[in-house]
Amino acid sequence: MSITSALNSALTGLTATSRQAEAVSNNVANATTSGYARRSVSLSALNLGGSGQGVRVVGITRHADLYLINDRRGAQAAAGESATKAGFLNRLETILGTTESPGSLVSRVSTLDTTLLEAASHPESEARLSAAVSAARSLATGLNQASEAIQAERLKAEKGIASAVESLNSSLRQVQELNRMIASHSGSGRDVSALMDQRQQVIDSIASIIPLKEMPRDGNQVALISAGGAVLLDGNPVTFGFTEVHTIVPEMTQASGGLYGLTINGKPMATTGSGSMILGGELGALFAVRDELAVEGQSMLDAMARDMIERFSAAGLDPTLPAGAPGLFTDGGLAFDPADEVGLASRIALNFATDPLKGGEVTRLRDGLGAPMPPGAVGNSTLLNSLSTALNTNRTIASPIPGGSRSLAGLAAAILSRTSSQRVTQETEQSYTAARNTALSDFEAASGVNTDEELQSLLVIEKNYAANARVIQVVDEMIRTLLGL
């Protein structure tokens, strides 16, 4: 080997070790950076004219386990879905109130039962009649407030869907642009690792909304396929469409045309059921909250409101009322139409005839809602006892709550129990999906940058660098010797 060849080999060695030191330093600095994948410098022997001329830097290799990343993204989407559903069910339980809560439906029913009994024991006491009327009004108001809170949750989910769709479209366009840049830079031999890190971060954000799989394509590009089989991006991205509404009432559903579903490139797609292509992520969970979980909660409240109206307007309960007239509770002041049960909990109200806030008289709770004024015999507790009996009578209702006949208190407790059971089940699922997501994230991190190994590599690189520098020093001394002859 000539002196010139030795010098060239040492210089290429310095260049290679410098690039290796740069890669190691980047690895150590980004050990905890989301989306960052470990780099290594690929080297090969440099040959010119059949003789070795040192080492050549082939490129930067980005080490990422796509199978593990896809699994972790699936777990990430499942964790987001279960967290969204568990969060809603927890809030629904709070809306209904636990048995210990003073403002819960169960406690309001208990208060009405107690005040009716107290009023029946002293029917001449207008104070006790007023307390019973207030308890009845409070129960109806509690249903109104619970219904309003559930619709607020639906509206919150609606806004979440709109935000998720906007984020999806924006992120898919970013991935398309990054694909283009990566393909262009790869073709010119430039390092695209940083762009691939950025793309992974963007795809991770999409995966929390819709579970997906990343598929490699030529030129370091990728395609994105949802777990349900929808092609989200393969060259060009799809466009998700959603029309947001700003007010939601119980009667509004997708089936009625009051709420909108999702479209892909202008074509409608299922948002619920086994045929949906978006199930398993935050977006699917938001649709489930808006169109299933909250609707079921509303239907349970409506069933309770119907039961209250029907049990307190039963034939013969109040002889002063004509047939078909509303009893103690009304549908917004009118008689209840069984064909119009949806949203009843938001409309149920105390009969105006006995509500002093609406110009009524509390004595009608004792004398009869249709009794003439002035008040009748103050010692008559027949109607009060009948109302208390009606409250505690077991009756079968047409509702989404399985089981046999129940008293009004039993019905309120069954609604709370069903909601609590759903919440516990969903929280158990949330714990499992969160643990799985954490485990896969840890596996991914373990397969990424190991700072101990990187520092060991740095020691080797340092020795190689010093060796190449020593070769240059020796060559320099040899040249000086030749020049000094």
LUMTINU-842598 format. One line per field, with one value per residue (C-alpha): x, y, z; residue number from 0; chain; residue in one letter. Coordinates in pm, whole numbers. Layout:
<nodes>
x: [X, ...]
y: [Y, ...]
z: [Z, ...]
seq: [NUM, ...]
mol: [A, ...]
type: [A, ...]
</nodes>
This chain:
<nodes>
x: [0, 131, 153, -126, -350, -281, -366, -691, -792, -732, -930, -1229, -1198, -1216, -1523, -1693, -1621, -1737, -2070, -2094, -2026, -2294, -2546, -2466, -2499, -2839, -2951, -2853, -3009, -3339, -3360, -3696, -3826, -4162, -4142, -3763, -3601, -3238, -2992, -2680, -2429, -2401, -2045, -1883, -1529, -1423, -1255, -1100, -941, -951, -758, -884, -914, -1063, -1428, -1743, -2054, -2347, -2615, -2805, -3018, -3329, -3417, -3793, -4000, -4309, -4495, -4447, -4541, -4864, -4950, -4879, -5095, -5382, -5346, -5328, -5656, -5826, -5707, -5849, -6181, -6227, -6117, -6375, -6657, -6556, -6537, -6891, -7036, -6866, -7022, -7362, -7344, -7270, -7567, -7802, -7638, -7541, -7767, -7573, -7607, -7875, -7978, -7987, -8300, -8311, -8301, -8564, -8802, -8735, -8803, -9135, -9235, -9147, -9329, -9643, -9655, -9600, -9871, -10110, -10049, -10152, -10356, -10469, -10109, -10047, -9677, -9663, -9867, -9624, -9328, -9484, -9555, -9198, -9065, -9278, -9159, -8799, -8832, -8966, -8696, -8431, -8538, -8537, -8184, -8055, -8201, -8045, -7707, -7722, -7796, -7503, -7286, -7415, -7331, -6986, -6936, -7061, -6796, -6536, -6631, -6597, -6257, -6139, -6248, -6067, -5754, -5779, -5797, -5512, -5291, -5354, -5249, -4933, -4850, -4904, -4665, -4407, -4433, -4359, -4063, -3919, -3946, -3783, -3496, -3444, -3402, -3129, -2943, -3019, -3084, -3460, -3456, -3576, -3865, -3959, -3956, -4191, -4417, -4434, -4545, -4823, -4938, -4939, -5179, -5407, -5391, -5542, -5847, -5885, -5698, -5482, -5202, -4900, -4794, -4454, -4441, -4158, -3933, -3975, -4337, -4623, -4991, -5243, -5530, -5786, -5838, -6184, -6039, -6081, -5790, -5702, -5396, -5223, -5068, -5352, -5541, -5915, -6123, -6351, -6670, -6890, -7159, -7168, -7487, -7482, -7792, -7901, -8234, -8342, -8543, -8238, -8074, -7903, -8210, -8439, -8203, -8137, -7775, -7513, -7282, -6942, -6850, -6533, -6476, -6843, -6976, -7156, -7008, -7139, -7035, -7168, -7212, -6985, -6977, -6817, -6461, -6375, -6445, -6183, -6058, -6157, -6376, -6579, -6618, -6748, -7011, -7100, -7146, -7358, -7571, -7579, -7467, -7624, -7938, -7975, -7931, -8198, -8435, -8400, -8490, -8784, -8902, -8890, -9077, -9344, -9376, -9421, -9693, -9878, -9863, -9995, -10270, -10405, -10782, -10961, -10658, -10801, -11183, -11191, -11014, -11204, -11089, -10772, -10681, -10319, -10245, -9978, -9721, -9779, -9608, -9527, -9866, -10060, -10169, -9904, -9921, -9759, -9644, -9435, -9211, -8875, -8755, -9031, -8782, -8700, -9072, -9218, -9359, -9566, -9936, -9997, -10317, -10120, -9811, -9825, -9543, -9785, -10092, -10208, -10307, -10116, -10447, -10542, -10281, -10514, -10856, -10796, -10639, -10980, -11147, -11323, -11208, -11228, -11052, -11254, -11240, -10895, -10883, -10924, -10603, -10749, -10583, -10251, -10247, -10341, -10054, -9809, -9940, -9909, -9548, -9461, -9669, -9470, -9560, -9409, -9296, -9189, -8828, -8471, -8417, -8443, -8622, -8968, -9207, -9073, -9178, -9075, -8785, -8686, -8693, -8467, -8229, -8231, -8137, -7848, -7741, -7740, -7534, -7289, -7250, -7175, -6927, -6744, -6729, -6594, -6339, -6216, -6177, -6001, -5752, -5677, -5633, -5424, -5197, -5161, -5079, -4820, -4663, -4633, -4501, -4238, -4145, -4110, -3896, -3678, -3617, -3524, -3231, -3031, -2805, -2567, -2509, -2476, -2207, -2021, -2034, -1904, -1595, -1524, -1581, -1341, -1069, -1127, -1110, -785, -639, -722, -583, -264, -232, -254, 7, 243, 189, 264, 589, 684, 621, 825, 1110, 1099, 1098, 1393, 1618]
y: [0, 343, 625, 804, 499, 468, 836, 802, 492, 667, 972, 757, 583, 919, 1012, 681, 693, 1056, 955, 667, 899, 1135, 848, 728, 1079, 1120, 784, 876, 1224, 1085, 773, 887, 1078, 951, 809, 801, 482, 386, 463, 284, 366, 106, 66, -125, -163, 99, -55, 133, -56, -380, -247, -139, 234, 241, 236, 381, 506, 331, 512, 543, 247, 315, 19, -14, -329, -263, -570, -459, -101, -218, -429, -140, 91, -159, -167, 212, 239, -16, 172, 496, 332, 174, 493, 699, 456, 411, 787, 832, 551, 695, 1035, 870, 704, 1044, 1194, 931, 957, 677, 554, 769, 1087, 1323, 1432, 1087, 947, 673, 924, 1146, 850, 763, 1122, 1121, 795, 932, 1264, 1090, 870, 1170, 1366, 1069, 1054, 1421, 1510, 1837, 1971, 2189, 2191, 1815, 1839, 2103, 1877, 1592, 1823, 1952, 1595, 1505, 1818, 1736, 1386, 1519, 1789, 1525, 1336, 1661, 1742, 1389, 1392, 1730, 1607, 1300, 1516, 1737, 1424, 1341, 1693, 1659, 1339, 1518, 1786, 1516, 1342, 1666, 1733, 1377, 1393, 1723, 1577, 1265, 1457, 1688, 1399, 1193, 1489, 1522, 1155, 1198, 1495, 1314, 1012, 1239, 1404, 1069, 917, 1223, 1236, 859, 882, 1142, 937, 1167, 1048, 1032, 894, 1219, 1241, 880, 958, 1249, 1031, 768, 1031, 1147, 790, 722, 1014, 865, 521, 655, 770, 473, 143, 85, -115, 40, -132, -62, 64, 137, 433, 409, 515, 358, 279, 292, 42, 57, -254, -275, -287, 71, 207, 534, 618, 447, 720, 964, 991, 949, 1240, 1187, 1390, 1477, 1740, 1866, 1980, 2225, 2116, 1764, 1655, 1298, 1256, 1320, 1008, 903, 700, 1002, 1219, 1454, 1345, 1268, 975, 951, 959, 855, 1041, 1140, 786, 703, 435, 249, 394, 112, -262, -535, -383, -60, 4, 246, 29, -6, 349, 682, 777, 457, 505, 860, 736, 461, 718, 947, 682, 385, 431, 774, 674, 369, 588, 826, 538, 412, 756, 775, 436, 557, 876, 668, 440, 740, 889, 562, 438, 771, 804, 450, 418, 457, 598, 953, 948, 1324, 1286, 1210, 918, 999, 1300, 1323, 1223, 1345, 1364, 1491, 1508, 1879, 1956, 1724, 1362, 1111, 953, 605, 653, 954, 805, 922, 1222, 1189, 1230, 1578, 1675, 1513, 1765, 1779, 1830, 2206, 2158, 2070, 2282, 2622, 2743, 2703, 2844, 2513, 2415, 2162, 2053, 1884, 1620, 1523, 1607, 1504, 1674, 1743, 1842, 2180, 2455, 2537, 2237, 1938, 1742, 1803, 1465, 1254, 1062, 812, 959, 1009, 646, 540, 746, 586, 241, 317, 423, 94, -137, -372, -333, -449, -183, -183, -73, -164, -282, -661, -820, -859, -614, -345, -65, 287, 271, -68, 70, 363, 124, -111, 175, 273, -91, -152, 160, 74, -278, -145, 101, -168, -396, -117, -10, -369, -362, -26, -169, -460, -249, 9, -264, -422, -86, -19, -363, -328, 27, -106, -381, -120, 98, -201, -277, 86, 282, 113, 384, 131, -39, 296, 412, 86, 141, 492, 355, 132, 424, 635, 369, 337, 711, 727, 445, 619, 945, 760, 627, 983, 1092, 815, 897, 1260, 1161, 939, 1222, 1463, 1209, 1179, 1554, 1583, 1354]
z: [0, -89, 161, -26, -4, 369, 416, 217, 413, 743, 632, 531, 868, 1046, 842, 919, 1291, 1303, 1150, 1396, 1690, 1558, 1534, 1886, 2031, 1860, 1999, 2353, 2330, 2197, 2414, 2554, 2252, 2126, 1775, 1768, 1639, 1699, 1417, 1311, 1039, 763, 634, 350, 217, -38, -341, -630, -913, -719, -423, -84, -28, 319, 427, 274, 457, 286, 481, 808, 910, 1119, 1341, 1401, 1459, 1245, 1377, 1737, 1650, 1483, 1787, 2020, 1809, 1829, 2207, 2213, 2022, 2250, 2557, 2418, 2339, 2681, 2860, 2667, 2744, 3109, 3152, 3023, 3236, 3542, 3469, 3404, 3744, 3897, 3709, 3852, 4195, 4426, 4702, 4950, 4743, 4881, 4531, 4369, 4210, 4473, 4759, 4593, 4564, 4929, 5031, 4844, 5011, 5355, 5308, 5177, 5485, 5713, 5537, 5564, 5939, 5975, 5667, 5823, 5824, 5522, 5610, 5563, 5245, 5119, 5202, 5002, 4707, 4719, 4723, 4421, 4238, 4332, 4187, 3857, 3852, 3920, 3609, 3409, 3523, 3462, 3112, 3043, 3169, 2943, 2639, 2739, 2734, 2386, 2272, 2425, 2227, 1915, 1956, 2022, 1696, 1500, 1655, 1588, 1223, 1174, 1335, 1119, 793, 894, 1008, 694, 481, 691, 637, 262, 255, 466, 234, -60, 110, 227, -119, -275, -25, -41, -415, -377, -114, 179, 533, 592, 947, 1106, 859, 935, 1308, 1245, 1033, 1306, 1557, 1324, 1256, 1631, 1676, 1409, 1571, 1894, 1696, 1459, 1501, 1196, 1039, 870, 548, 384, 27, -218, -152, 228, 190, 388, 344, 628, 660, 940, 1151, 995, 645, 525, 319, 489, 282, -6, -214, -157, 174, 212, 337, 635, 647, 942, 994, 1350, 1520, 1807, 1999, 2086, 2233, 2317, 1996, 1774, 1632, 1310, 1217, 1255, 1052, 1342, 1380, 1120, 1071, 908, 541, 359, 34, 42, 92, 419, 641, 944, 1278, 1496, 1463, 1335, 987, 1102, 986, 1269, 1573, 1841, 1885, 2030, 1733, 1753, 2129, 2082, 1837, 2086, 2362, 2145, 1975, 2214, 2575, 2631, 2439, 2664, 2971, 2842, 2767, 3124, 3259, 3016, 3137, 3497, 3405, 3230, 3528, 3759, 3541, 3495, 3854, 3990, 3729, 3754, 3722, 4057, 4239, 4247, 4214, 4148, 3814, 3493, 3277, 3079, 3293, 3414, 3773, 4011, 3731, 3379, 3042, 3043, 3197, 2968, 2972, 2863, 2517, 2527, 2168, 2275, 2543, 2399, 2597, 2857, 3143, 3014, 3006, 3317, 3563, 3879, 3811, 3815, 4018, 4331, 4267, 4438, 4212, 3919, 4093, 4241, 4596, 4808, 4967, 4639, 4722, 5006, 4858, 4497, 4199, 4053, 4381, 4396, 4624, 4915, 5071, 5180, 5505, 5655, 5827, 5512, 5437, 5191, 4879, 5055, 5162, 4809, 4663, 4909, 4818, 4446, 4496, 4662, 4443, 4222, 3857, 3528, 3286, 2924, 2958, 2866, 3224, 3248, 3537, 3684, 3843, 4073, 4302, 4207, 4455, 4315, 3961, 4055, 4228, 3925, 3693, 3918, 3960, 3584, 3523, 3801, 3667, 3319, 3466, 3663, 3358, 3141, 3402, 3417, 3040, 3070, 3320, 3089, 2774, 2959, 3099, 2754, 2600, 2871, 2827, 2449, 2487, 2726, 2479, 2209, 2431, 2525, 2158, 2099, 2237, 2513, 2654, 2813, 2478, 2303, 2548, 2501, 2126, 2179, 2354, 2053, 1817, 2024, 1994, 1619, 1577, 1773, 1564, 1237, 1374, 1470, 1115, 981, 1232, 1123, 756, 833, 1003, 710, 461, 674, 679, 300, 259, 492, 285]
seq: [0, 1, 2, 3, 4, 5, 6, 7, 8, 9, 10, 11, 12, 13, 14, 15, 16, 17, 18, 19, 20, 21, 22, 23, 24, 25, 26, 27, 28, 29, 30, 31, 32, 33, 34, 35, 36, 37, 38, 39, 40, 41, 42, 43, 44, 45, 46, 47, 48, 49, 50, 51, 52, 53, 54, 55, 56, 57, 58, 59, 60, 61, 62, 63, 64, 65, 66, 67, 68, 69, 70, 71, 72, 73, 74, 75, 76, 77, 78, 79, 80, 81, 82, 83, 84, 85, 86, 87, 88, 89, 90, 91, 92, 93, 94, 95, 96, 97, 98, 99, 100, 101, 102, 103, 104, 105, 106, 107, 108, 109, 110, 111, 112, 113, 114, 115, 116, 117, 118, 119, 120, 121, 122, 123, 124, 125, 126, 127, 128, 129, 130, 131, 132, 133, 134, 135, 136, 137, 138, 139, 140, 141, 142, 143, 144, 145, 146, 147, 148, 149, 150, 151, 152, 153, 154, 155, 156, 157, 158, 159, 160, 161, 162, 163, 164, 165, 166, 167, 168, 169, 170, 171, 172, 173, 174, 175, 176, 177, 178, 179, 180, 181, 182, 183, 184, 185, 186, 187, 188, 189, 190, 191, 192, 193, 194, 195, 196, 197, 198, 199, 200, 201, 202, 203, 204, 205, 206, 207, 208, 209, 210, 211, 212, 213, 214, 215, 216, 217, 218, 219, 220, 221, 222, 223, 224, 225, 226, 227, 228, 229, 230, 231, 232, 233, 234, 235, 236, 237, 238, 239, 240, 241, 242, 243, 244, 245, 246, 247, 248, 249, 250, 251, 252, 253, 254, 255, 256, 257, 258, 259, 260, 261, 262, 263, 264, 265, 266, 267, 268, 269, 270, 271, 272, 273, 274, 275, 276, 277, 278, 279, 280, 281, 282, 283, 284, 285, 286, 287, 288, 289, 290, 291, 292, 293, 294, 295, 296, 297, 298, 299, 300, 301, 302, 303, 304, 305, 306, 307, 308, 309, 310, 311, 312, 313, 314, 315, 316, 317, 318, 319, 320, 321, 322, 323, 324, 325, 326, 327, 328, 329, 330, 331, 332, 333, 334, 335, 336, 337, 338, 339, 340, 341, 342, 343, 344, 345, 346, 347, 348, 349, 350, 351, 352, 353, 354, 355, 356, 357, 358, 359, 360, 361, 362, 363, 364, 365, 366, 367, 368, 369, 370, 371, 372, 373, 374, 375, 376, 377, 378, 379, 380, 381, 382, 383, 384, 385, 386, 387, 388, 389, 390, 391, 392, 393, 394, 395, 396, 397, 398, 399, 400, 401, 402, 403, 404, 405, 406, 407, 408, 409, 410, 411, 412, 413, 414, 415, 416, 417, 418, 419, 420, 421, 422, 423, 424, 425, 426, 427, 428, 429, 430, 431, 432, 433, 434, 435, 436, 437, 438, 439, 440, 441, 442, 443, 444, 445, 446, 447, 448, 449, 450, 451, 452, 453, 454, 455, 456, 457, 458, 459, 460, 461, 462, 463, 464, 465, 466, 467, 468, 469, 470, 471, 472, 473, 474, 475, 476, 477, 478, 479, 480, 481, 482, 483, 484]
mol: [A, A, A, A, A, A, A, A, A, A, A, A, A, A, A, A, A, A, A, A, A, A, A, A, A, A, A, A, A, A, A, A, A, A, A, A, A, A, A, A, A, A, A, A, A, A, A, A, A, A, A, A, A, A, A, A, A, A, A, A, A, A, A, A, A, A, A, A, A, A, A, A, A, A, A, A, A, A, A, A, A, A, A, A, A, A, A, A, A, A, A, A, A, A, A, A, A, A, A, A, A, A, A, A, A, A, A, A, A, A, A, A, A, A, A, A, A, A, A, A, A, A, A, A, A, A, A, A, A, A, A, A, A, A, A, A, A, A, A, A, A, A, A, A, A, A, A, A, A, A, A, A, A, A, A, A, A, A, A, A, A, A, A, A, A, A, A, A, A, A, A, A, A, A, A, A, A, A, A, A, A, A, A, A, A, A, A, A, A, A, A, A, A, A, A, A, A, A, A, A, A, A, A, A, A, A, A, A, A, A, A, A, A, A, A, A, A, A, A, A, A, A, A, A, A, A, A, A, A, A, A, A, A, A, A, A, A, A, A, A, A, A, A, A, A, A, A, A, A, A, A, A, A, A, A, A, A, A, A, A, A, A, A, A, A, A, A, A, A, A, A, A, A, A, A, A, A, A, A, A, A, A, A, A, A, A, A, A, A, A, A, A, A, A, A, A, A, A, A, A, A, A, A, A, A, A, A, A, A, A, A, A, A, A, A, A, A, A, A, A, A, A, A, A, A, A, A, A, A, A, A, A, A, A, A, A, A, A, A, A, A, A, A, A, A, A, A, A, A, A, A, A, A, A, A, A, A, A, A, A, A, A, A, A, A, A, A, A, A, A, A, A, A, A, A, A, A, A, A, A, A, A, A, A, A, A, A, A, A, A, A, A, A, A, A, A, A, A, A, A, A, A, A, A, A, A, A, A, A, A, A, A, A, A, A, A, A, A, A, A, A, A, A, A, A, A, A, A, A, A, A, A, A, A, A, A, A, A, A, A, A, A, A, A, A, A, A, A, A, A, A, A, A, A, A, A, A, A, A, A, A, A, A, A, A, A, A, A, A, A, A, A, A, A, A, A, A, A, A, A, A, A, A, A, A]
type: [M, S, I, T, S, A, L, N, S, A, L, T, G, L, T, A, T, S, R, Q, A, E, A, V, S, N, N, V, A, N, A, T, T, S, G, Y, A, R, R, S, V, S, L, S, A, L, N, L, G, G, S, G, Q, G, V, R, V, V, G, I, T, R, H, A, D, L, Y, L, I, N, D, R, R, G, A, Q, A, A, A, G, E, S, A, T, K, A, G, F, L, N, R, L, E, T, I, L, G, T, T, E, S, P, G, S, L, V, S, R, V, S, T, L, D, T, T, L, L, E, A, A, S, H, P, E, S, E, A, R, L, S, A, A, V, S, A, A, R, S, L, A, T, G, L, N, Q, A, S, E, A, I, Q, A, E, R, L, K, A, E, K, G, I, A, S, A, V, E, S, L, N, S, S, L, R, Q, V, Q, E, L, N, R, M, I, A, S, H, S, G, S, G, R, D, V, S, A, L, M, D, Q, R, Q, Q, V, I, D, S, I, A, S, I, I, P, L, K, E, M, P, R, D, G, N, Q, V, A, L, I, S, A, G, G, A, V, L, L, D, G, N, P, V, T, F, G, F, T, E, V, H, T, I, V, P, E, M, T, Q, A, S, G, G, L, Y, G, L, T, I, N, G, K, P, M, A, T, T, G, S, G, S, M, I, L, G, G, E, L, G, A, L, F, A, V, R, D, E, L, A, V, E, G, Q, S, M, L, D, A, M, A, R, D, M, I, E, R, F, S, A, A, G, L, D, P, T, L, P, A, G, A, P, G, L, F, T, D, G, G, L, A, F, D, P, A, D, E, V, G, L, A, S, R, I, A, L, N, F, A, T, D, P, L, K, G, G, E, V, T, R, L, R, D, G, L, G, A, P, M, P, P, G, A, V, G, N, S, T, L, L, N, S, L, S, T, A, L, N, T, N, R, T, I, A, S, P, I, P, G, G, S, R, S, L, A, G, L, A, A, A, I, L, S, R, T, S, S, Q, R, V, T, Q, E, T, E, Q, S, Y, T, A, A, R, N, T, A, L, S, D, F, E, A, A, S, G, V, N, T, D, E, E, L, Q, S, L, L, V, I, E, K, N, Y, A, A, N, A, R, V, I, Q, V, V, D, E, M, I, R, T, L, L, G, L]
</nodes>
